[in-house]
Amino acid sequence: RILTNNPKKIRGLEGYGLSVSAQIPIVHPPNEHNEAYMRTKAQRMGHILHHQGLNLDAELLHSEREQDRERSRDLAEEQGRQREEEQHASPGTPPDGGTGKR
């Protein structure tokens, strides 16, 4: 078991072959002194703080989904350009390069 709000810490430990059986969140209510700090922890570092009265997980998930969609569009566009380049680079050349061998 681990006491943390940081899911990356759990993945890091598992990367070293350690098994994490449970995550125990660190619960501390937000106040005027720590709210900006907690928001930064969630937005920039991926800490899970929804249980502490800050609905940041939904904001973070939305932001990550938008970034994933953008990356997917960029990847699809790049793959399309690569296919076009391959088609124009050697028209009529068989996949074996014309050697007749497979």
BELVENSUL-V156106 format. One record per backbone hydrogen bond with DSSP energy under -1.0 kcal/mol. CO is the residue of the C=O (numbers start at 1). NH is the residue of the N-H. E is the energy in kcal/mol with one decimal. If there is no record, write none. Layout:
CO_NH_E, CO_NH_E
This chain:
2_24_-3.4, 5_48_-2.8, 6_10_-1.0, 7_11_-2.0, 8_12_-2.3, 9_13_-2.2, 10_14_-2.4, 11_15_-1.8, 13_16_-1.0, 13_18_-2.0, 14_17_-1.8, 22_2_-2.4, 24_4_-1.3, 31_35_-2.1, 34_38_-2.9, 35_39_-2.4, 36_40_-2.2, 37_41_-2.4, 38_42_-2.1, 39_43_-2.9, 40_44_-2.7, 41_47_-1.9, 42_46_-1.0, 49_52_-2.1, 49_54_-1.0, 50_53_-1.5, 54_56_-2.4, 56_60_-3.1, 57_61_-3.1, 58_62_-2.3, 59_63_-2.3, 60_64_-2.7, 61_65_-2.6, 62_66_-2.3, 63_67_-2.3, 64_68_-2.5, 65_69_-2.5, 66_70_-2.3, 67_71_-2.5, 68_72_-2.5, 69_73_-2.4, 70_74_-2.5, 71_75_-2.6, 72_76_-2.5, 73_77_-2.5, 74_78_-2.3, 75_79_-2.6, 76_80_-2.2, 77_81_-2.3, 78_82_-2.4, 79_83_-2.3, 80_84_-2.2, 81_85_-2.5, 82_86_-2.4, 83_87_-2.3, 84_88_-2.1, 85_89_-1.9, 86_90_-1.1, 90_93_-1.6, 94_97_-2.4
